[in-house]
Amino acid sequence: MTEAKPTKPLKPKTCRDGWRALAWAIAILSSVTLLPSAQAQHGHLNAGALGQNQGDRLNFANGDLFAASSGYVKELPLAASGTYAGYYEGGITLTALPTTVANGGPTAGASAPGSFIMVGVESVNGPSGGAFGIWEEGATSPTFEYGVGYDVTVPSSLMSLSDASLGAGSPGADPYGHLHGRRFTATEPGDYTVGFKLFDVSANGLNGGPIHTPSETLLVTFRAIPEPSVVALAVVGTAGLWFRSRSRLRR
């Protein structure tokens, strides 16, 4: 009868290495997943208003999560092929909050029925010679493009957030909109701070004018990066550390 060999005790050093790897993983993930940024990366930037009365100001209902001051950065990786080849490209979905059950509402903070929300770019700061672009769904070149240094009081062009195909803009209609497929691009690597502003262009307010006054400007940071994103590198690094620690524990 063969005598069973005693189980080899786990080496203290191996335990320490495993805990060290876990600690590094937590540190890496913590450095790139600050709560506001994490929520915004996987969410939508919602447009609404501070009230639904004549003259109430439009606002970005969750703009605090996307604001440059929150630490949020939208990364734009360099596209090597396809429609956006040669551009640094990414997307944020901008929506107009609903007021009716049919569109998933009513949602607190939505603008007034009958309003029609559009967004414009007021300013672009970034690397010298760079340009920031907005592409409508299906576009093969930037629908709107703004060079670094662009700074105006009234945007030169506006993009609809309310969905006219659902009746938005008609008297009493839901201002809701959730339009996908739009993309943002940059032409040079570096950080771009872009100022967005909301406008009600309906004619359903006092004397045939808009119901709401324009929003305050929301500054959002975009980072054009030629290499893999920080988050991607963190995920790869964390996975490597984890497998390394597991391998040592099995020895």
N, C-alpha and C positions, 0 to 999 in steps of 0.2 A: 504493500500500500504506500502510495507516494504521499509524502507529507506536504500539506498545503503551505505555500510560502506566504509569510505575512505581507499584508498590503503595505506598499511603500508609503511612508508618511509624506504628506505634502510639504514641500520645502518652504520655509518661511519666506525665502527670497522670491519664490514663485508667487506667493500670495501678495507680497508687496508689489511685484511687477503688475499683477492683475489690477490691483487697486490704483496703482499709479496710472495705468492706461485709462481706467475708467475716469479718473480725476481729470486727465487731459481731455478726454472726450467731452466731459461736461463743460470744461472751461472753453473749449473751442465752440461748442454749440451755443453757449451763453453769450459769447462775444458777437455772434451774428444773428441771434434771434431775439432781439429786444422786443418786448410785447407789442408796442405800436407798430413796428415794422413788420413783424410776423403776421399780424392781423391784416395789415394793408396789402401785403404781397399777395395774399390769396383772396382778397375781397374786391369790392367795387367802391368807387368814389361817387357818393350819392349827392345829388343836387336837390335842394328843397327851399324852404323859406322859414323865416322867423315867425311868421303868422300868415293868415290867409285873408287879411284885410287889405283894402286899397293902400298902397304905399309901403307895405311891409317889405323888408329887404330879403332878397334871395340869399341863400348861404349854402355852403358845402356841409351837409349834415354831419358827415364824419371826417371832415377835412383835417381835424386835429391829428388823425392817424397818418395822414399823407404829408403833412406840412414839413417843410425843410427843418423847421425848428424842433421837430419831434425826433430827428435823427433818421427818419425814413429816407431810403435811397432806392430808386427804381433802376435796376441794372439793365443796360442795353448791350448785350454781347454782339460781337462782330459777326455778321452773316456772311458765310463763305460761298453760298450758292442760293439759287431761287430768286424770287422777286426782289428781295432786299439785299442782294449780294453787294458787298462793298459798303453797306450802311451798318451802323450800330443800331440794333432794332429790338423793340419790346412793346408791351401793351399794358394799359390800365383801362378797365371798362368804366366809363362814366355813365351814370344812370340818372333819370329823373324819378323821384319817388312817387308812388301811386296814391290815388285818393279813393279808388273803388275796389270792391271785392273781386271783380272780374280780372283785375291786374295784380292781385295779391295784397291789396290794401284793405282798408285805409291805413296808411303809415304815418305815424307821428312825425311832424316836421316836413310833410309834403307841401308843395306850393298850392295856391288856390286853384280850384276847378276853373277852366277857361284860360289859364296861363300857358305859355309855351316857352320852355327854357332852352336857351342856346348858350354855348360857352365860347369864349375867345381867348387868345393869347395876348397878354398885355406887354410882357417883357421876356427877354432871353439873355441870360448871362452865361458865359462859358469860355472855353478855350478860343484863342484868337483864330479867326478864319473859319470857325465852326458854324454849323447851321442846324436848327432843330426843325423837324418836319412832322406833319400829321398826314396819315394816309387813310382815306376812306376805304371801306371794304371793296376789294376788287381793283383798286388803283394800281397802276404799274409805275407810277412816279408820285412824289409827294403832292397831295392835294393842296396843302398849305405848307409853306416853308419860311422860316424866320432866321435871319442871320444873327449871330451873336452881337449884342448891342442894340437890338430892336427894343424900343421902349416907347409906348404910346399910351394915351389916356383912353382912346376909343379904339379897340382892335380893328384891324383892317379886314378881318373876315371872321365869321362865326360858324360854329358847327352845332347842328341840332342834337339835343339830348332828349327832348320830348319826341314821341313817335307820331308823326302826322298820319301815318297809315292806320292808326288806331283811333283817329279822330281828335288827337290833341290839338289845341288851338281853337277849337269850336267853342261857342259860348257854353259854359258849364261842363265842358268835357274834362276827362282825366288828363293831367299833364304828363302822365307816365311815359317813360321810354327806357328801353334796355337794349341798346344797339351794339351788337358784337362786330368783330372783324376790323376795327380800327387799330392802327398801329402808330407808334411813335418812333422816329429815327433821329440819329445824329450823324454828322459827317466826319467829326474829328474826335479822337479819344480825350476823355477828361470829364469833369463834372459840369453839368448844365443846371442852372436854376431857372425854372420857367414859371412865370406868373399867369395864372388862369383866373378868369372873371366870368360870372354868370349874368345873363340878361334875359328878361322877359320881353319877347317881341310880339306878344299878343295884342289884339286891338279890343280886348274885352274889359278894359278898365275905364276909369273916369274919362269922359269926353273922347272915347274911342282910342285911348292910349293903353299902355300896359297896366297890369294890376300891380306888379311888384317893381321895386327899384333894384338896381344892380347890386350884386354881392360885393363884399370886400375881396381883394386879390388874395388868392391862395398860391403861395410859393412852394413848388415841388422840385426836388432834386432828382436828376437823372444822371447815371454814370455810364458813359460809353467805355467799354472795356474790351481790349483786343484778346485777352486771355480768359480762361474759365473763371466763372464768378467765385467770389469768396465763399458763398454758401456751398457751391459744388465742391470746392476744394476741401471745405470743412467736412462734408459728408464722406468724401473719399478718405480723408485722413482719419476720421473717426472709425470708419469701417476697418481700415488697416490696423489701427491700434487694438480694436476689439478682437480681430482674428489672431493677432500676434499674442495677446494675452491668453486667449483660449488655447492656442497651440502649446504654450508653455505649461498651462495647467494640466494638459493631458500627458505630459512627460512623466 
